[in-house]
Amino acid sequence: MKKAPWKDYQGEDIFEGSVISHPSGQQGTVVFDGTRLHVEDQWLVDYGSEIKSRLILQIGAKGQAIRI
């Protein structure tokens, strides 16, 4: 299990396969795609749709996602 290079909004470690949750209640699963070139693009969140969001955008002040 790979450890993400960033922590969640509360400062907890995030791992491949972790489930994160936003204040809205929306949840997604953290996935790692090693075929992508940049680390910011390798760590993604799968919300169950075709498009995966970059993890780094979900855990900051705007997304406020925490690992559950």
N, C-alpha and C positions, 0 to 999 in steps of 0.2 A: 504494500500500500504506500503510495507516494504522498509526501507531505507538501502542501502548497507553500510557496514562498511568502505568503501573507497570512495574517491572522484575521479572524472575523471582526465584526464591529465592536465586540466586547473584549477582544484581545486573546481569544482562544484559538488554538491550532486548528487548521482545516486539512483534511486528508481526501484523497481520491475516494469517492464513494460516500463522503459525508453528505448529510441532508442539511440544507440551510433554510432559514425561514426569515421572511421580512415582517416588519410590524403589521403589514396588511393581512398576514396569514398565508400569503403565497409561499410555496415551498418548491425547492428544486434540488437535484442531486448534482454534486460536483464531479466532473469528469476531466480526465487528462488526455490530451491528444498530442502525442509526441511527434506527429508528422508535421506539425506547424513550426515555423521558424522561430518566432519570438515567444518568450515565456508568457507575456501578457495574453497571447493568443492560444497558448497550450492549455491553460486552466479555464474551464468553461462550466456553466451551470445549465443543466438540462431541466427545463420546466415542462417537458412532455410535448413540446411542439417540434417542428422540423428545425427551427433555428435555435441555436444554443447561444447564450449570452456570456460575455467574458466575466469571469469571477471578479476580477479587480474592480469592475464597475458596480458590482452588487454589494460589496462589503464596506464601501465608503459611507460618507455622511448622507449621500442621497439614497442609497439602497438600504443601508443599515441592517444587512443580513447577518444573522448569527447562526452558528452551528447548533443543531439540536440533537 
